[in-house]
Amino acid sequence: MVEKGDLIKFSNGEIAIAVKGPYTHKLMEHQDYEMVACGMSNFAGVYTAAFDVVFPETGKLKRVICGRTQFTVLKSKETE
């Protein structure tokens, strides 16, 4: 699992640094918002693991949903 400070390489070649995580994120899609509007919010969404990264070139922050994004941990805090 990814930890804060790990160096991450995405499948498109971009490099980022993990700044937060892992944490539990409730993933909501279009049909989940319809369920909330109908009063069934306890059935809406899926809980998944996520972590946040920053791209050093641009400073942009991004949430990465585990299982939906392909990535490789290049350098882990444990290997330092």
C-alpha positions, -999 to +999 in steps of 0.1 A: +000+000+000+011+036-006+022+057+023+029+094+026+063+103+010+063+074-016+073+082-051+046+071-076+048+065-114+016+063-133+009+042-164+011+074-186+047+081-173+039+109-149+057+110-116+041+121-083+047+121-046+022+107-022+012+135+003-018+119+021-031+084+026-042+058+024-077+067+036-112+055+031-131+073+003-168+070-005-170+068-043-202+082-057-214+079-093-244+094-111-269+067-100-257+071-063-267+108-064-301+098-076-305+074-047-295+102-023-322+124-039-348+097-033-338+093+004-318+061+001-284+076+009-275+046+031-274+024+000-255+049-022-218+048-030-190+023-026-162+027+000-127+023-014-091+031-006-076+063-019-045+085-015-035+120-026-005+129-047+012+161-058+029+165-092+063+183-086+064+199-121+030+217-117+022+215-080-012+200-089-029+178-063-049+147-073-068+120-055-060+085-067-086+058-062-069+024-057-081-002-082-091+024-108-057+039-116-026+019-126+006+030-108+039+017-095+056+027-063+091+036-074+106+045-040+090+036-007+097+053+026+107+018+039+135+015+015+152+047+025 
